[in-house]
Amino acid sequence: MKKYPIVIDLLFIVFFVGIGRSAHRHGITFPGMMSTLWPFAAGLGTGWLVTWRRHHSGESPLDGLIIVLITVAVGMVLRVVAGQGTALAFIIVALAFLTLFLVGWRLITRTAGRRR
């Protein structure tokens, strides 16, 4: 699981976007998903670049938290620039969901590794 942590993060972001589009009845179409996904994918890429520049593997829970904060910050700015908008509730939900999943899988992996 730790071999491709950026892929795991991206899959959770796709999951987040899919749930959001479904909950708001926007549909799970390829163009719709890409329209909602790209700002967060760009934010994720930025978060990973910062992590790698710090010479970190991205596998620690702290790395995950930094990646989440950068992903959401960049993602929300890009959504505003693209005219997609951001409500405060959406920012809070994005932070909560992505923290739960992007930091969560790192905590589980770390705990499982210590038990071995």
Rosetta constraint file for C-alpha pairs under 8 A:
AtomPair CA 1 CA 5 HARMONIC 7.16 0.50
AtomPair CA 1 CA 8 HARMONIC 7.94 0.50
AtomPair CA 1 CA 109 HARMONIC 7.91 0.50
AtomPair CA 2 CA 59 HARMONIC 6.97 0.50
AtomPair CA 2 CA 109 HARMONIC 7.71 0.50
AtomPair CA 4 CA 8 HARMONIC 6.64 0.50
AtomPair CA 5 CA 9 HARMONIC 6.24 0.50
AtomPair CA 5 CA 58 HARMONIC 7.07 0.50
AtomPair CA 5 CA 59 HARMONIC 6.72 0.50
AtomPair CA 6 CA 10 HARMONIC 6.17 0.50
AtomPair CA 6 CA 48 HARMONIC 7.50 0.50
AtomPair CA 6 CA 58 HARMONIC 8.00 0.50
AtomPair CA 7 CA 11 HARMONIC 6.15 0.50
AtomPair CA 8 CA 12 HARMONIC 6.39 0.50
AtomPair CA 9 CA 13 HARMONIC 6.34 0.50
AtomPair CA 9 CA 44 HARMONIC 7.90 0.50
AtomPair CA 9 CA 102 HARMONIC 5.95 0.50
AtomPair CA 10 CA 14 HARMONIC 6.21 0.50
AtomPair CA 10 CA 41 HARMONIC 7.02 0.50
AtomPair CA 10 CA 44 HARMONIC 7.48 0.50
AtomPair CA 11 CA 15 HARMONIC 6.16 0.50
AtomPair CA 12 CA 16 HARMONIC 6.12 0.50
AtomPair CA 12 CA 98 HARMONIC 7.58 0.50
AtomPair CA 12 CA 101 HARMONIC 6.74 0.50
AtomPair CA 12 CA 102 HARMONIC 7.22 0.50
AtomPair CA 13 CA 17 HARMONIC 6.19 0.50
AtomPair CA 13 CA 37 HARMONIC 7.57 0.50
AtomPair CA 13 CA 40 HARMONIC 7.25 0.50
AtomPair CA 13 CA 41 HARMONIC 7.54 0.50
AtomPair CA 13 CA 98 HARMONIC 7.32 0.50
AtomPair CA 14 CA 18 HARMONIC 6.05 0.50
AtomPair CA 14 CA 37 HARMONIC 6.78 0.50
AtomPair CA 15 CA 19 HARMONIC 6.14 0.50
AtomPair CA 16 CA 20 HARMONIC 6.16 0.50
AtomPair CA 16 CA 94 HARMONIC 8.00 0.50
AtomPair CA 16 CA 97 HARMONIC 7.34 0.50
AtomPair CA 16 CA 98 HARMONIC 7.70 0.50
AtomPair CA 17 CA 21 HARMONIC 6.05 0.50
AtomPair CA 17 CA 33 HARMONIC 6.87 0.50
AtomPair CA 17 CA 36 HARMONIC 6.62 0.50
AtomPair CA 17 CA 37 HARMONIC 6.27 0.50
AtomPair CA 18 CA 22 HARMONIC 6.03 0.50
AtomPair CA 18 CA 28 HARMONIC 6.43 0.50
AtomPair CA 18 CA 33 HARMONIC 6.97 0.50
AtomPair CA 19 CA 23 HARMONIC 5.94 0.50
AtomPair CA 20 CA 24 HARMONIC 6.19 0.50
AtomPair CA 21 CA 25 HARMONIC 5.97 0.50
AtomPair CA 21 CA 26 HARMONIC 4.93 0.50
AtomPair CA 21 CA 27 HARMONIC 5.80 0.50
AtomPair CA 21 CA 28 HARMONIC 6.55 0.50
AtomPair CA 21 CA 33 HARMONIC 7.65 0.50
AtomPair CA 22 CA 26 HARMONIC 6.01 0.50
AtomPair CA 22 CA 27 HARMONIC 5.61 0.50
AtomPair CA 22 CA 28 HARMONIC 6.63 0.50
AtomPair CA 26 CA 32 HARMONIC 7.61 0.50
AtomPair CA 27 CA 32 HARMONIC 7.24 0.50
AtomPair CA 28 CA 32 HARMONIC 6.62 0.50
AtomPair CA 28 CA 33 HARMONIC 6.20 0.50
AtomPair CA 29 CA 33 HARMONIC 5.94 0.50
AtomPair CA 30 CA 34 HARMONIC 6.10 0.50
AtomPair CA 31 CA 35 HARMONIC 6.07 0.50
AtomPair CA 32 CA 36 HARMONIC 6.36 0.50
AtomPair CA 33 CA 37 HARMONIC 5.76 0.50
AtomPair CA 34 CA 38 HARMONIC 5.76 0.50
AtomPair CA 36 CA 40 HARMONIC 7.81 0.50
AtomPair CA 37 CA 41 HARMONIC 6.04 0.50
AtomPair CA 38 CA 42 HARMONIC 6.02 0.50
AtomPair CA 39 CA 43 HARMONIC 6.19 0.50
AtomPair CA 39 CA 74 HARMONIC 7.19 0.50
AtomPair CA 39 CA 75 HARMONIC 4.43 0.50
AtomPair CA 39 CA 76 HARMONIC 7.21 0.50
AtomPair CA 39 CA 78 HARMONIC 5.46 0.50
AtomPair CA 39 CA 79 HARMONIC 6.13 0.50
AtomPair CA 40 CA 44 HARMONIC 5.98 0.50
AtomPair CA 40 CA 71 HARMONIC 5.87 0.50
AtomPair CA 40 CA 72 HARMONIC 6.72 0.50
AtomPair CA 40 CA 74 HARMONIC 7.23 0.50
AtomPair CA 40 CA 75 HARMONIC 4.42 0.50
AtomPair CA 40 CA 76 HARMONIC 7.77 0.50
AtomPair CA 41 CA 45 HARMONIC 6.17 0.50
AtomPair CA 41 CA 71 HARMONIC 7.58 0.50
AtomPair CA 41 CA 75 HARMONIC 7.59 0.50
AtomPair CA 42 CA 46 HARMONIC 6.23 0.50
AtomPair CA 42 CA 71 HARMONIC 7.49 0.50
AtomPair CA 42 CA 74 HARMONIC 7.35 0.50
AtomPair CA 42 CA 75 HARMONIC 6.86 0.50
AtomPair CA 43 CA 47 HARMONIC 6.12 0.50
AtomPair CA 43 CA 70 HARMONIC 6.14 0.50
AtomPair CA 43 CA 71 HARMONIC 3.86 0.50
AtomPair CA 43 CA 72 HARMONIC 6.60 0.50
AtomPair CA 43 CA 73 HARMONIC 7.25 0.50
AtomPair CA 43 CA 74 HARMONIC 4.74 0.50
AtomPair CA 43 CA 75 HARMONIC 5.08 0.50
AtomPair CA 44 CA 48 HARMONIC 6.17 0.50
AtomPair CA 44 CA 67 HARMONIC 6.58 0.50
AtomPair CA 44 CA 68 HARMONIC 7.54 0.50
AtomPair CA 44 CA 70 HARMONIC 7.14 0.50
AtomPair CA 44 CA 71 HARMONIC 4.63 0.50
AtomPair CA 45 CA 49 HARMONIC 6.14 0.50
AtomPair CA 45 CA 71 HARMONIC 7.75 0.50
AtomPair CA 46 CA 50 HARMONIC 6.27 0.50
AtomPair CA 46 CA 70 HARMONIC 6.98 0.50
AtomPair CA 46 CA 71 HARMONIC 7.06 0.50
AtomPair CA 46 CA 74 HARMONIC 7.79 0.50
AtomPair CA 47 CA 51 HARMONIC 6.22 0.50
AtomPair CA 47 CA 66 HARMONIC 6.99 0.50
AtomPair CA 47 CA 67 HARMONIC 4.47 0.50
AtomPair CA 47 CA 68 HARMONIC 7.37 0.50
AtomPair CA 47 CA 69 HARMONIC 7.95 0.50
AtomPair CA 47 CA 70 HARMONIC 5.16 0.50
AtomPair CA 47 CA 71 HARMONIC 5.87 0.50
AtomPair CA 48 CA 52 HARMONIC 6.07 0.50
AtomPair CA 48 CA 58 HARMONIC 7.22 0.50
AtomPair CA 48 CA 67 HARMONIC 6.35 0.50
AtomPair CA 49 CA 53 HARMONIC 6.03 0.50
AtomPair CA 50 CA 54 HARMONIC 6.31 0.50
AtomPair CA 51 CA 55 HARMONIC 6.61 0.50
AtomPair CA 51 CA 56 HARMONIC 5.56 0.50
AtomPair CA 51 CA 57 HARMONIC 7.24 0.50
AtomPair CA 51 CA 58 HARMONIC 6.17 0.50
AtomPair CA 51 CA 63 HARMONIC 6.77 0.50
AtomPair CA 51 CA 66 HARMONIC 7.88 0.50
AtomPair CA 51 CA 67 HARMONIC 7.37 0.50
AtomPair CA 52 CA 56 HARMONIC 5.41 0.50
AtomPair CA 52 CA 57 HARMONIC 6.69 0.50
AtomPair CA 52 CA 58 HARMONIC 7.42 0.50
AtomPair CA 56 CA 63 HARMONIC 7.51 0.50
AtomPair CA 57 CA 63 HARMONIC 8.00 0.50
AtomPair CA 58 CA 63 HARMONIC 5.09 0.50
AtomPair CA 58 CA 64 HARMONIC 6.48 0.50
AtomPair CA 59 CA 63 HARMONIC 6.46 0.50
AtomPair CA 59 CA 64 HARMONIC 6.97 0.50
AtomPair CA 59 CA 106 HARMONIC 6.17 0.50
AtomPair CA 60 CA 64 HARMONIC 6.29 0.50
AtomPair CA 60 CA 106 HARMONIC 6.04 0.50
AtomPair CA 60 CA 107 HARMONIC 7.62 0.50
AtomPair CA 60 CA 110 HARMONIC 7.64 0.50
AtomPair CA 61 CA 65 HARMONIC 6.24 0.50
AtomPair CA 61 CA 103 HARMONIC 5.15 0.50
AtomPair CA 61 CA 104 HARMONIC 7.58 0.50
AtomPair CA 61 CA 106 HARMONIC 5.31 0.50
AtomPair CA 61 CA 107 HARMONIC 5.88 0.50
AtomPair CA 62 CA 66 HARMONIC 6.32 0.50
AtomPair CA 62 CA 103 HARMONIC 7.63 0.50
AtomPair CA 63 CA 67 HARMONIC 6.13 0.50
AtomPair CA 64 CA 68 HARMONIC 6.12 0.50
AtomPair CA 64 CA 99 HARMONIC 7.75 0.50
AtomPair CA 64 CA 102 HARMONIC 5.77 0.50
AtomPair CA 64 CA 103 HARMONIC 4.92 0.50
AtomPair CA 64 CA 106 HARMONIC 7.15 0.50
AtomPair CA 65 CA 69 HARMONIC 6.23 0.50
AtomPair CA 65 CA 99 HARMONIC 6.49 0.50
AtomPair CA 65 CA 102 HARMONIC 7.46 0.50
AtomPair CA 65 CA 103 HARMONIC 5.95 0.50
AtomPair CA 66 CA 70 HARMONIC 6.22 0.50
AtomPair CA 67 CA 71 HARMONIC 5.86 0.50
AtomPair CA 68 CA 72 HARMONIC 6.08 0.50
AtomPair CA 68 CA 95 HARMONIC 7.10 0.50
AtomPair CA 68 CA 98 HARMONIC 6.19 0.50
AtomPair CA 68 CA 99 HARMONIC 6.15 0.50
AtomPair CA 68 CA 102 HARMONIC 6.96 0.50
AtomPair CA 68 CA 103 HARMONIC 8.00 0.50
AtomPair CA 69 CA 73 HARMONIC 6.05 0.50
AtomPair CA 69 CA 95 HARMONIC 7.34 0.50
AtomPair CA 70 CA 74 HARMONIC 5.89 0.50
AtomPair CA 71 CA 75 HARMONIC 5.71 0.50
AtomPair CA 72 CA 76 HARMONIC 5.90 0.50
AtomPair CA 72 CA 91 HARMONIC 7.45 0.50
AtomPair CA 72 CA 94 HARMONIC 6.84 0.50
AtomPair CA 72 CA 95 HARMONIC 6.61 0.50
AtomPair CA 73 CA 77 HARMONIC 6.31 0.50
AtomPair CA 74 CA 78 HARMONIC 6.12 0.50
AtomPair CA 75 CA 79 HARMONIC 6.12 0.50
AtomPair CA 76 CA 80 HARMONIC 6.29 0.50
AtomPair CA 76 CA 85 HARMONIC 7.92 0.50
AtomPair CA 76 CA 86 HARMONIC 6.49 0.50
AtomPair CA 76 CA 91 HARMONIC 7.54 0.50
AtomPair CA 77 CA 81 HARMONIC 6.27 0.50
AtomPair CA 78 CA 82 HARMONIC 6.01 0.50
AtomPair CA 79 CA 83 HARMONIC 6.16 0.50
AtomPair CA 79 CA 84 HARMONIC 4.93 0.50
AtomPair CA 79 CA 85 HARMONIC 5.78 0.50
AtomPair CA 79 CA 86 HARMONIC 6.99 0.50
AtomPair CA 80 CA 84 HARMONIC 5.66 0.50
AtomPair CA 80 CA 85 HARMONIC 4.92 0.50
AtomPair CA 80 CA 86 HARMONIC 6.68 0.50
AtomPair CA 86 CA 90 HARMONIC 6.32 0.50
AtomPair CA 86 CA 91 HARMONIC 6.84 0.50
AtomPair CA 87 CA 91 HARMONIC 6.47 0.50
AtomPair CA 88 CA 92 HARMONIC 6.30 0.50
AtomPair CA 89 CA 93 HARMONIC 6.11 0.50
AtomPair CA 90 CA 94 HARMONIC 5.98 0.50
AtomPair CA 91 CA 95 HARMONIC 6.13 0.50
AtomPair CA 92 CA 96 HARMONIC 6.09 0.50
AtomPair CA 93 CA 97 HARMONIC 5.91 0.50
AtomPair CA 94 CA 98 HARMONIC 5.86 0.50
AtomPair CA 95 CA 99 HARMONIC 5.81 0.50
AtomPair CA 96 CA 100 HARMONIC 6.05 0.50
AtomPair CA 97 CA 101 HARMONIC 6.28 0.50
AtomPair CA 98 CA 102 HARMONIC 5.46 0.50
AtomPair CA 98 CA 103 HARMONIC 7.57 0.50
AtomPair CA 99 CA 103 HARMONIC 5.27 0.50
AtomPair CA 99 CA 104 HARMONIC 6.99 0.50
AtomPair CA 100 CA 104 HARMONIC 5.11 0.50
AtomPair CA 101 CA 105 HARMONIC 5.96 0.50
AtomPair CA 102 CA 106 HARMONIC 6.87 0.50
AtomPair CA 103 CA 107 HARMONIC 6.29 0.50
AtomPair CA 104 CA 108 HARMONIC 6.23 0.50
AtomPair CA 105 CA 109 HARMONIC 6.06 0.50
AtomPair CA 106 CA 110 HARMONIC 6.02 0.50
AtomPair CA 107 CA 111 HARMONIC 6.04 0.50
AtomPair CA 108 CA 112 HARMONIC 6.02 0.50
AtomPair CA 109 CA 113 HARMONIC 6.03 0.50
AtomPair CA 110 CA 114 HARMONIC 6.31 0.50
AtomPair CA 111 CA 115 HARMONIC 6.44 0.50
AtomPair CA 112 CA 116 HARMONIC 6.71 0.50
